[in-house]
Amino acid sequence: MLGRRPDPLRAANAFAIFAVSACGLIVEITAGRMMAPYLGMSLYTWTAIIAVVLAGFSAGHWFGGWVAERNTARAYLWLAATMTLGAASTTASLWLVRLLSGPVLSLPMDRVAQISALTFAVFFLPSFCAGVPSPVLSKVAIDQAPHRAGRTLGLMFALSALGAIAGTLLAGFLFISWIGTSGTILAIAAVYLTLAVLFFSLGAKALRAIAASLALLLAAISGIAGLARIASPCDVESDYYCIRVVDMTEDLGVEARLLVLDHLGHGINLRDQPSGLVSPYVEIIDLLARAYLGENSDASAYFIGGGAYTLPRAWASSGWTGEITVAEIDPAVTAAAASSLWVDTSAFRIVHDDARAALSRQPAESLDVIVGDAFKDIAVPAHLMTREFAQLVERRLSSDGIYLMNLVDRGDRLTALFSMVTTLQQVFPVVEVWVDREQAAVSGRITFVILAAQRPSSSDRLWSLSDPDRQYLRWPAHDLDAKVAAAEVPILSDDFTPVDRLLNLQ
């Protein structure tokens, strides 16, 4: 007895529902990287992306239910049109995110609303189009085998879920790292166009010759679009960041370059002045460490985050003889520092790992200074701001060691700063806050330096080495303690670290 012949239509439907689900999730994962150069990567960014994509899927499923009530041929034609729109809107997202980011982020509303508005404007329509086919294809599959409706529906749901899993894995582990966001988006557009041709062919069987010609035309257009690759805002798209190096020579009057990770600058290096420190907060950390350590030039230093390697480079070039360890999670950042920012990475011990995991492997009481320079505006490494992490830092410091970290907060609010101070006070007897005097009265974003140690600093002010008129001030301890107590901010812990909310309170 001959086996049952395979049904080409059933196979086409199964492929289509798998492919559409995969593409929808690939766009969702890629959306995070596309938004990073403009918004950074934060809890709010991912929340907005997931919510908008799910809203698009939901609206698409509802519309797809309406389409499913048409006769099969007409339903396929609706799907062909939807996939064509999906290809166009997905490709357009590459331009829209750049075109709309400036106007939307300048609107007079809070950051969460800005993030949500930009995400909706760019990614709702592509997600809507990805949501339409599932109910249509499920209805067609059930109509083919009404006596197995339950099993057929279960199979279509399973294929959709498997496609979503495949899309997530392909985007996160393969596509973005290998072909970048633009290449990934164009590949998804090509898949949508292929599905459009498939659905058109199924819905207009008498026009198969036209469909075949259309397929060749679309393939040619996709090939040209792939060759004419849309310029990415990134020099390198690594597994972690959108990396750019910006020439600052004209601004500073000497040959200099700025490292930008996602949307935020992470250090300026001067080619012929390795010890030159342009950013005030970096100079504060440098001056505090040197003042605190005194003549101990062979002190051991540990950097949480490499970025441009600005301060490690400065210390290595100025007679620092102790071991300098840098925990930088992204090897591509180190490569950019070496190739474009004049950093001799052989001068340091570099650990390409999460800083907390790397520090946990460091021997107890083995470090004289730990520098935390991983704070990225609203994109905050929350696990590096908790009481438990502070306890880890304290155990790794020598008896007279010092912990220095930068923190960005709004001058008219300071809830994140006060929460970090009260958290560190649970572990260290002395916690100080330092700031550039020129920024002290600013209501906008200010970069502070927090010092945590066993004893206080010997001075309440420091002078810049490059600009004698610039002063850095220590917040008076009695006033700081009073304001921290009045703020009633939470102690940050591994269980509760609401830094995104603290940074975005209105």
PAZA-744280 format. One record per residue: residue in one letter; x, y, z of N, C-alpha, C in turn. Coordinates in steps of 0.1 Angstrom, whole numbers, plus 5000, padded with zeros to 4 digits. Each point is the difference from the previous one (the first is absolute). Layout:
BEGIN
aXYZXYZXYZ...
END
This chain:
BEGIN
m500849885000499250125000500950125000l499750094991500850124999499750105011g501150075005499850095011499250134995r499550075009499350124996500950114994r499650054989500850104993500150135008p501150065000500150135008499250104993d499450095008499150114995500950124999p500250054987500850124999499550135007l498650015000499450115006500250005015r499949885006500249995014501450035004a500949964992501550035002500250154998a499450064991500250144998499550085011n498849965006499450075011500949995013a500649875001500849985012501350084999f500650004988501250094998499750145003a498950054995499750145001499750055014i499349925008499750045014501349995008f500949904997501350005007500850124997a500150034987500950114995499550135005v498750035000499550135004500250025015s499849895008500350015015501550035002a500849934993501550025002500350154996c499550044989500350144996499550105010g498849985006499550105009500950015013l500549895004500950005012501450064997i500449974987501350064996499950155000v498950054995499850155000500050055014e499349935009499950045014501450015006i500849904999501450005006500850114993t499950014987500850104993499650145003a498750025004499650135004500850065012g500349915009500850055011501450064996r500649934991501350054995499850134991m498950004993499850124991499750125009m499449995011499750115009501150045009a501049915002501150035009500850124997p500350034987500850134998499350125004y498650005002499350125003499450005014l499849885005499349995014500949925010g501049934995500749915009499249875002m500549915009499349885003499650005014s498850015003499550005014498849925002l499649985012498749935003498950074993y499950134999499050084993500049974985t501250004994500049974986499549874996w500449895008499549874997498549985003t499650075011498649995003499150064989a500450124995499350064989500049914987i501249954997500149914988499149885001i500049935011499249885001498550045000a499650115007498650045000499550034986v500850084993499650054987499949884990v501049915001499949884991498849915003l499849985013498849925003498750074996a500050135002498850074995499849994985g501150014993499949984985499549864997f500649905006499649864998498549985003s499550065011498649985004499150074990a500350124996499250074990500049924987g501249954996500149924988499249875001h500049935011499249885002498550034998w499650115006498650044999499650024985f500850084993499750024986500149874992g501049925004500149874993498849925002g499350015011498849925002498950054990w500050134998499050054990500449954986v501350004997500449954987499749854998a500149935011499849854999498549974996e499150095002498649974997499750024985r501050054992499850014986500249864994n499749984987500349874994501549994999t500549884998501449975001500850084990a499650014988500850074990500150145003r498950075004500150145004500850025013a499949915009500850015012501550004997y500449914990501450004997500550134993l499150064992500350134994500250115011w499149995010500250095011501349985007l500449885002501349975006501250054991a499849984987501150054991500250155002a498850085001500150145001500650035014t499649935010500550025014501549985001m500549894993501549985001500850104992t499450054989500650114993500150125008l498950045007500150115010501049975011g500049885004501049965011501450024995a500349964988501450024995500350154999a499050084995500350154999500150065013s499249975010500050075013501249955008t500449884998501249955007501350074995t500150014987501150074994500050155004a498850065000499950145003500450035014s499949905009500450025014501550045001l500849964991501450045000500250164998w499150054992500050154999499250075011l498949945003499150075010500750025013v500749905005500650015013501050125000r500750034989500950115000499250134997l499049994992499350124996499150065012l499549915008499150045010500650015014s501249955002500650005013500250145006g500550094991500350135005498750085003p499050004991498850075004499249945012v500049875001499249945011500750025013l501449995000500750015013500150155004s499650094992499950145004498650045004l499149915000498650045004500050025015p499150105005500050035014499249905008m500649885001499449895009501149925005d499749925010501149925007500649904991r501149945005500849914992499249874996v499349955010499249884997499050024989a499350125000499150034989500750014987q501150075000500850014988500449874994i500549915009500449874995498849924994s498950015007498849934996499550054986a500050134999499550074988500949964988l501350015002500949974989499949854996t499949915009499949864998498749974992f498950065004498749984994500150044985a500550124998500050064987500949914990v501049945005500949924991499649864999f499549935010499949865000498649945001f499050095002498649945001499649944987l500150074989499549954987500749874995p501449995001500649884997499549885008s499750035013499549895009498549974996f499350104997498649974995500049914988c500850034991500149914988500449865003a500949985010500549875003498949925008g499050075005499049935008498849964991v499850054988498949974992499949854995p501149944996499949874993499649895009s500350005013499849885009498549955000p499050095003498649955000499649964986v500550074989499549964987500649864996l501249985002500649874997499549895009s499750035012499449905009498649964995k499250104996498649974994500149924988v501050034991500149924987500449865003a500949985010500449875004498949915006i499250075008498849935006499049964989d499850094990499049974989500549884992q501349984999500649894993499749875007a500050005013499849885008499050025011p498850034998499050035010499949895011h500249884996499949885009501150005010r501150084997501150005010500350155004a498950075002500150145003500950035012g499849935011500850025012501549984998r500349884994501449974998500650104990t499350044990500550104990500250145007l499150045008500250135007501249995009g500149895007501249985009501350004992l500049944988501250004992500450144996m499050084996500350144995500550085011f499449995012500550075012501549965003a500249874999501449955003501050054990l499650004987500950064990500350155002s498950075004500250145003501050025011a499849925011500950025012501449964996l500249894992501349964996500750104991g499250064991500550114992500550125009a499250035010500450115009501349975007i500149875005501349965006501250014991a499749954987501150004990500450154997g499050094999500350144997500850065011t499649985012500750055012501549965000l500249874998501449955000500850054988l499450004989500750054988500450145001a499150095005500350145002501150025010g499849945012500950035011501449944998f500149884994501249934999500750004986l499350044990500649994987499850134992f498850044996499850104990500650145004i499750055012500550135003501550015001s500649905005501549995001500749994986w499349934991500749964988499650104988i498850044999499650094989499450135005g500050035013499650135005498550025000t499550115005498650025001499450034986s500750084992499550034986499949874992g501049925000500049874993498949915005t499850005013498949915006498650054995i499850135001498750064996499849974985l501050024991499849984986499849854997a500649915008499749864998498649965004i499550075011498649975003499050064989a500450114995499150064989500049904988a501249944997500049914989499249875003v500049965012499149885004498550044998y499750125005498650044998499650014986l500950054991499750014986499849864994t500849915004499949864995498649945004l499650035013498749955004498950074993a500250134996499050074993499849934986v501149974994499949934987499349865001l500349935011499449875003498550025002f499650095008498650025002499250054988f500750084992499450054987499849884991s501049914999499949894992498949915004l499849985013498949915005498750064998g499950135001498750074998499650034986a500950004991499750034986500749894991k499549885001500649894993500150014985a499150084995500050014985501150104996l500650065010501150104996501349965005r500349875000501249955005501250054992a499950024987501150054992500350155004i498950075003500350145005500750005013a499549915009500649985013501549974999a500349914991501449964998500950124996s499450074990500750124996500250105011l498950025008500150095011501049965010a500149865002501049955010501450044995l500349984987501350044995500350145002l499050094997500150145002500350045014l499349945009500250035014501349955005a500449894995501349945004501150104995a499950054988501050104995500050135009i498850055003499950115009500649985013s499849885006500549975013501649994999g500449944989501549994998500650144999i499450094993500550144999500050075013a498949985007499950065014501149955009g500249874999501149945008501450064997l500250024987501350054996500150155004a499050074998500050145004499650015015r500949945008499849995015499850145006i499050015008499750125007501050035010a500550125000501150035009499549995015s500849935008499749985014500650115008p499350045011500650105009501249955007c500349875000501049945007501349974991d501250025006501249954993500049855002v499749955011500049855003498749975008e499349904996498949955008500449875006s500450015013500449885007498949925007d500349905008499049935007499350085011y500650115003499550085011499750154997y500750064991499950144997500050044986c499450124997500350074988501250095003i501149974993501350075004500350104989r500350125004500550114991501250075005v500950044992501150095004499850134992v500050115008499750134994501350095002d500450064989501150095000499750135007m500750035011499850125008501150114998t500849984990501250094998499650144998e499050034992499550144997499550065013d499349925009499550065012501050035010l501049915001501050025011501350064996g500350024987501250064995501249915000v499949885005501049904999499449874994e500849914995499449884994499449915012a498749994999499349935010498849924994r499649895007498949924996499149965012l498750004997499049965010499549864997l499949925010499349874998498550015004v499149964991498650005003499549865000l499449965011499349875001498550025001d499349954990498650024998499850154999h499450075010499750144998500950105008l501049945008500750085010501549994998g500650125001501550005000500649945012h501149924997500649925011501550035001g500450124997501450045002500650064988i500850115003500750074989501549985002n500749954990501549985001500750104991l501150055005500850094992501249924995r500350014987501049924995501450025006d500450125001501450035005500150035014q498849995007500050035015499349895007p500749885002499349895006499450035014s500750095007499550035014499050125000g499750054988499050114999498649955003l499350065009498649965004499050114997v499249994990499150104996498750015008s499549885003498750005008500350035015p499250105005500350035014499849895010y499049914998499849895010501249915000v500649984988501249914999501250065008e500150134999501150075007499850005015i498750015004499749985015500449875005i499749894993500449875004501549995001d500750054989501550005000500550075012l499650125003500550085011499749945014l498849955001499749935013500849885003a500249924989500849875002501450045003r500650094993501450045003500150065014a499150095004500050065013499949905011y499149904998499749905010501249905001l500649964989501049905000501450065003g500250134999501250075003501149954991e501149965006501249954992500049864996n498849935003499949864996499849984985s501150024993499949994985499849864995d500349905009499949864996498749945005a499050095002498749955004499349924989s499249915004499249924990498750074998a499650014987498850074996499149904992y498750025002499149914993498950094994f499849994987499050094993498749924996i498950045005498749944996499650074987g500249944989499750074987501350064994g500249974987501250054993499650134992g499049994992499650114992501250044991a500450135001501150054992501349975007y500049945011501249975008500850135003t499350115002500650135001500950015013l499449965011500750015013501149895002p499749884996501049905000501250044992r499850054988501050054991500850115007a499350095006500750115007500949955011w499549915008500849955011501249924995a499849924990501149924995501150084994s499650124995501050094994500750095009s499650005013500550105009500749945012g500649884998500849945010499349915010w498849974997499349905009500649864998t500549955011500749874998499249885005g498950035007499249895005499249944988e499449885003499349934989498650084998i499750024988498750064996499249904993t498849975006499149904994498850074995v499649974988498850064995499049894996a498850005006498949914997499150064990e500149974987499250054990499349894993i498650005000499349894996500149974985d500250114992500049994985501450004994p500449894994501350004994500150114988a498950024994500050104989500350145005v499650045012500450125006501550015002t500649905005501450005002500750014986a499549934990500650014987499950144994a498850075002499950134996501050105007a500249985013500950085007501449984995a500449884997501349974995500250054986s499049994991500250044986499850144997s499150075008499650134996500250115011l500349965013500250095011501350005006w501049954993501450005004500349945013v499349895003500249935013500849884998d501149995008500949885000499449905010t499249914996499249915009501049905006s501249994996500949915006500550055014a499750135003500450065012499149965012f498949934997499049965010499849855000r499449965011499449865000498650024997i499549954989498650024996499249875001v498950025006499149885002498750034992h499749934990498850024992498949915006d499350075010499049935008499250105007d498849965005499250095008500950045012a500050135004500950055010499749935014r498749985003499749945013500549865000a499849924990500549864999501550005001a500650094993501550005000500550045014l499450105006500550055013499849895010s499049924999499849895010501149905000r500849994989501149914999501350065005q500050135003501250075005500249965014p501349985004500349965014499550115010a499649975012499650095010501150105004e499750125002500950105005501250024991s499849984987501150014990500150124992l499150105002499950124992500150125009d500750104995500150135007499050104995v499649994987499050094995499149934990i498750025001499149944991499250124994v500050014987499350114993498849954992g498850055003498849964994499650104989d500249974988499750104989499249934989a498949945005499049934991498750065000f499850125006498750065000499850074987k498849974994499750044986498750085000d499950125006498750084999498949915005i498949994993498849925005500249854998a501149964992500349864998501049965011v499449955011500849985012500349865003p501249965002500349865004499649985015a498749965002499450005013500749915010h500649894994500649905009501450055006l500450124995501350065005499750115009m498750015004499650125009499449955013t500149875003499349955011500849985013r499449995011500749985013500949874999e499549904994500849874998501350034992f499850084990501250034992501050085008a499550105007500850085009500849915010q499349905005500749915010501149924993l499749964987501149944993501250094998v499750134996501150094998500850025013e499350015011500650035013500949885004r499649884997500849885003501349994991r499950064988501249994991501050115002l499650105008500950125002500949965012s501250064999501049995011499450085012s500749995011499550075013499850154998d500850064992499950144997499650034986g499349914994499750024986498850104998i499850034987499050104997499249964988y498750035000499149974989499550134995l500150024987499650124993499149974989m498950064999499049974989499450134995n499650014987499350114995498549975000l499150105000498649985000499450124994v499049984991499350114993498650025006d499750125004498650025005499750154997r498750035001499550144998500350085012g500550124998500350095011498750055008d498949994994498750055007499349885007r500649885000499349895006501049915009l501049954994501149935007499549875008t498949944996499549895008500949884997a500649984988500949894997501350025008l500550125000501250035008499849975015f499050055005499749985015499849855003s499449934991499849855002501349935000m500950044991501349944999500850035012v499950125005500850045012499549925012t498749995002499549935012500349854999t500149954987500349864998501549975004l500950094996501449985003500250025015q499250095006500250025014499749885009q499349904994499849875007501249925001v501050034992501249924999501350075004f500150134996501250085002499850115011p500950025009499850105010500150144995v500750024988500150134994499450004986v499150094997499550014986499950154997e500850044989500050144997499550024985v499550124997499550034987500850124995w500649994988500850114995499450044986v500250134997499450054988500850124995d500050024987500650124994499250125005r500750105005499350125005499150074990e500450004987499150064990498749934998q500049875003498849924999499149995012a500650045011499349985013498650065001a499750114993498750075001499149974988v500549914991499249974988498849915003s498950034994498749925002499949884991g500850004989500049894991500949895005r500449914990500849895004501450045004i500549945011501350035006500749865002t501350004997500849885003500750025014f499649925009500750015014501049895001v500950015009500949905004499849975015i499849875002499849955014501249935005l500550035012501149945006499549925012a500449875001499749925012501349945005a500250025013501349955005499949995016q501149975006500149995014500350135008r500550094992500350135006499750114990p499750125005499650114991501250064993s499750084989501050074993500650115009s501250044996500850105008499650144997s499250024989499650134996498650004995d499450125000498750024995499950064986r501150024994500050054986501349964993l499949984987501249974992500050104988w501250024994500250094989500449924988s499450034989500449934987501450034996l500749904995501450024996500150074986s499049994992500050064987499450145000d499250035010499350135000500050055014p500950085004500150055014498750075005d499250044992498750075004498949905003r500249884996499049905003500249935013q498949995008500149945013499049895001y500449905008499149895003499750005015l498749995003499650015014499449885006r500349985013499449895008498750055006w498949934999498850035006500149995015p499850115008500250005015499249885006a500749925008499449885005498750025008h499950105008498850025008498850044991d500350084990498950034991499649884991l500949934995499749884992499249905008d500449975013499349915008498650045003a499850135002498650065002499249984988k500550034988499249994988499749864997v500949915002499849854997498949955010a500050045012499049965010498650054996a500050134996498750064997499449944987a500949954991499549954987499249875002e500349925010499349885003500149904988v501249994995500249914988500349865004p499849904992500249865003501549975000i500349905008501349934999500049904989l500950014991500049924988500649865003s499349904996500449865002499849924988d500649875000499849914989498549974997d499250015011498649974999499250124996f500550135002499250124997501050114996t500050024987500950114995499350084990p499150095005499250084990500750124995v501249984995500850124995499450074988d499349934991499350064989498950095005r499349965010498950095005500750125008l501049975007500750115008500550114990l500549964989500650094990498950074992n498849955000498950064991498850055008l500150025013498950065008499850144995q498850044999499650144996499750085011
END
